[in-house]
Amino acid sequence: MLKYSPTAIGTEEEEEEAGLKSKKSFRSQSVVSQNPEAELMLEGDDDAVSLLQEKEIDNLAGPVVLSTPAQLVAPVVVARGTLSITTTEIYFEVLAYSEGLHGKWMFSEIRAVFSRRYLLQSTGLEVFMANRTSVMFNFPDQATVKRVVYSLPRVGVGTSYGLPQARRISMATPRQLFKSSNMTQRWQRREISNFEYLMFLNTIAGRTYNDLNQYPVFPWVLTNYDTEELDLTLPGNFRDLSKPIGALNPKRAAFYAERYETWEEEATPPHHYTTLYSTADTTLGWMLRIEPFTTFFLNANENKFDHPERSFSGIGRSWRNCQRDTADVKELIPEFYYLPEMFVNSNEYELGVRDDGGLVCDVELPVWAKKPEDFVRINRMALESEFVSCQLHQWIDLIFGYKQRGPEAVRGLNVFNFLSYEGAITLDNLDMAQREVMEAQIQACGQIPSQLLIEPHPPRSSAMHLCFLPQSPLMFKDQMQQDVIMVLKFPSNSPVTHVAANTLPHLSIPAAVTVTCSRLFAVNRWHNTVGLRGAPGYSLEQAHHLPIEMDPLIANNSGVNKRQITDLVDQSIQINTHCFVVTADNRYILVCGFWDKSFRVYSTETGKLTQIVFGHWDVVTCLARSESYIGGDCYIVSGSRDATLLLWYWSGRHHIIGDNPNNSDYPAPRAVLTGHDHEVVCVSVCAELGLVISGAKEGPCLVHTITGDLLRALEGPDLCQRPRLISVSSEGHCIICYERGRFCNFSINGKLLAQMEVNDSSRAILLSSDGQNLVTGGDNGVVQVWQACDFKQLYIYPGCDAGIRAMDLSHDQRTLITGMASGSIVAFNIDFNRWHYEHQNRY
C-alpha cells in the first residue's frame, strides 16, 4: 500500500514543504504554551544564543556534536534509545533492538523541523525529509529540544508558509506561526483550497501522522447519505459548521448541556464529552482496511476484528451514530477527502459477519455514490463548496480557535475531558506509577490541537467577489478580448516548443522562459499585473502594463549569441517540450537529445554550457523536474532510448546536478528506474508523493518511487498503449495523453477513473495546482479546460491561428501562457475559481 502525505501547500515552484497533503507525507508542527505570546520576529539573524551554543557544539571532541536520550515516536510504537548528531547526520540507536526502528538521516535531506508535543508535553520534534518521510522524537525536556534544533540545519518549517528558514521558526509556538504565516490571507483570497488550509492548520497545531493520538482532524460536511442523488445546491444537505458534532442533534445537545450543568464529580472538572472527536482508536477504526493500520488494529484487539455493527462498516451509519450515540462525537480524517482505498478491504480479511451470514468486506457507501472514487470526489466537492467556504471559519474557531476553551467553549457545548487539553498536567511532577496511569488516560481521552487564535477567525472572501473582479480596466467587446491578454511574436518563426512560467515575485528574475525548436531561448520578464487587479493600491498605470516583456536580447537582436544553444543534437531527435527543463529560479536550462548520450546544463544569463551529465547508454529523449525544495533543490529525471530512467538531484545552492561541486563532472544518479521495453518518451516526477510516472513508445506507463522501486503499471484500454504526455497532481491522480487524442485518468494506485477522446492531436497538457482542472492544447490551436476527475468540459477558448506546442501557468494560476507553432506566445486569462463555482453544483 502506498502511503500518501496530505496536501501539499504552496505554489508549484515553491513546494518546499513542511511535509502535508496525504495524497501524502504530512506536515505537522507544534510548540506549546497557553500564555500570551510575543509576535514572531521574521527579520534579522537567528537567535543570538544559538551562536554561542553552536560554537560550543562545534568545539566538542569527536564526530558527535550532541548526544541525548530520546524516544522515537511512530504510530502505535514508541522506542527508547539514544539520538546522536554529527555535523552531517542524525543517528538514532534503539536500546532494545527492533527491526526498522534504527537508522540515520542526512542533513542534506532535511527540509523542515517542527516542534511537537508528546502526551501534551512540549518535548517533541519532527523532522521532515526530502523524500516526504518524517521522523518524530520525544526528549527529556524543552531545553534538550532547543539544543537539538540548534544542532540541525537552518531550515525552519520549510518555505511553504511564507516564513524564513531560521531555527527560531522551528522553536516558535503554533500561535506565533499562525500569526506570522501568509496562509490565512492566501486562503481568504482563494489562492489555496479549503483542504490545503485545513492541512496547514493541522500542521502548525501539532497534528502528525507519527502519533495516532494526534492525527489530523477534518470535519464532516455532508448530512445526506440516503438519497439516490445529492443536490449540492441545497443547504439542508450540509452540516452546520458553527456547532460541534455533539451539538448538531438538539436532543443530544440538551443531554450534554444538562450533563455539564449538573456535574457533581468534584475530582474532575465538568465537561460535555468524555471522549474527543479524534483519538488513536477512532483513527484506527477509520483506517481499518488498509495497512499498516489493519495490523495495528489487530495487535491492539487480540488479533480480532469487532462485529461490523460496532466497527466502521458504513459511511451513513457512522454519520447517524455520531448524531445519536452519546459516546460518539467523531470527526473525520483527511483521507475521507482523497483516499478511496480506505473504503475497500484490500487485505481480504473477514471483517466480521452480518446477521444474515454475509461477509462484511467493503464500507457501505452513500446511496448517491456508486463507487468509493465517487464518494471521495463528491465529498471533496462538498468540502470546497461555497456552503462550506462561508462557514469553515466557525468550525476552525471550535477546533483551533477561541471557542476551543474557556467561557466560549462552555457556551458552544465544546468542553472535553480536562486531560485532553494542553497545559492540563505536567507529567514530570508525578512519580512513575502516577505518570503511567496519567499517560494511559491521556491516550484514551485524545489530545486537543494547540490553540492557534484567541479571537474569531476571519471568514473567507466571497467566491462571487473574486470570480467576477474586472479582468482589465478596459471594457472588452467580445469573448476573444476577454480571454486573451496579449500575443507576443518573436522575430524567429521557429515554433515555441517549451514554456516555463516561474513567476513568483521573490525571484530575482520572475519570467516566462521560452525555447524554440531551433533551441533559441528567451527570458521574458514577468510583471505581476494580473494578480494585482482588484488589490489595494492597484492603479490604472499598472493595469496598462502587459504581464510579459520580451527578452531584450531577442527583441533588439543584440545578443542572440547569448540565447542560442548551438551544441548538436542527435539528428533523429524530434525537438519537443520534453527536451527541456528550466530551473525554478529561471537561471538554468537543462537540455537533452545530444548524440553523445548526455544531457546538458546552460546558464540563461550567458548561454554558456555549465555541466554535461552522462549516465545513459543511449540518447536521452526526455527530461522532467519536480517541484522545488528549499533553496531551489529538486529532482530531475532523464529518460532514454536505452529504456531506463535516471533520477538526479539538482542542487539549488551549487547550480549543478549532484551535491558535490568538486565532482560535478561525474555526478551519480540517485536511482535507476527500469521496467520499460522501449524508448522512454515522457515522464513526470512528483516530490510531494515521492513518485515518478513514465511512458515509453509502447506499453503501459510505469509508477516508480524516487528510490527506484517499481510499484505498478498503469494499464490503459486497448487503444491506449502509446503514451505521449503525462501530468501528475499531488492529489495522486495521473492524467496520461496517448496517441490520437486519447486520455486516461488513473489513481496513483493504478485504478482507471475516467477516459475520453478529443478531436485533436494534443501537444501540451497541465493540471491546475489543486489537481481539479486539466488544460489541453494541440495542433488545432484550441485551449480546452476540463474537470480532471471525469473529463467534463468546463471551457473552450477561441481558436488560435496556429497549433499549440507548449503551455504553463503563472504561480497564481491566473494566467495561462502557450507556446505556438507560429513562433508566438499567447497569454490567456484563466479563472479556475469561476468554473469551479459555476460547475460544482451540477452533480
Buried (B, 14 or more C-beta within 10 A) or exposed (E): BBBBBBBBBBBBBBBBBBBBBBBBBBBBBBBBBBEEBEEBBEEEEBBEEBEEBBEEBEEEEEEBBBBBEBBBBBBBEBBEBEBBBBEEBBBBBBEEEEEEBBEEBEBBBBBBBBBBBBBBBBBBBBBBBBBBBBBBBBBEEBEBBBBBBBBBBBBBBBBBBBBBBBBBBBBBBBBBBBBBBEBBEBBBBBBBBBBBBBBBBBBBBBBBBBBBBBBBBBBBBBBBBEEEEBEBEEEEBBBEBBBBBBBBBEEBBEEBBEBBEEEEEEEEEBBBBBBBBBBBBBBBBBBBBBEBBBEBBBEEEEEEBBEBEEBBBBBBBBBBBBBEEEEBBBBBBBBBBBBBBBBBBBBEBEBBEEEEEEEBBBBBBBBBBEBBBBBBBBBBBBBBBBBBBBBBBBBBBBBBBBBBBEEBBBEBBBBBBEBBBBBBBEBEEBEEEEBEEBBEEBBBBBBBBBBBBBEBBEEBBBBEEBBBEEBBEEEEEEEEBBBBBEBBEBEBEBBBBBBBBBBBEEBEBBBBBBBBBBBBBBBBBBBBBBBBBEEEEBEEEBBEBBBBBBBBBBBEEEBBEBBBBEBEBBEEBEBBBBBBBBBBBBBBBBBBBBEEBBBBBBBBEEBEBBBBBEBBEBBBBBBBBBBBBBBBBBBBBBBBBBBBBBBBBBBBEBBBBBBEEEEBEEBEBBBEBEBBEEBBBBBBBBBBBBBBBBBBBEBBBBBBBBEBEEBBBBBBEEEBBBBBBBBBBBBBBBBBBBBBBBBBBBBBBBBBBBBBEBEBBBBBBBBBBBBBBBBBBBBBBBBBBBBBBBBEEBBEBBEBEBBBBBBBBBBBBBBBBBBBBBBBBBBBBBBBBBBBBBBBBEB
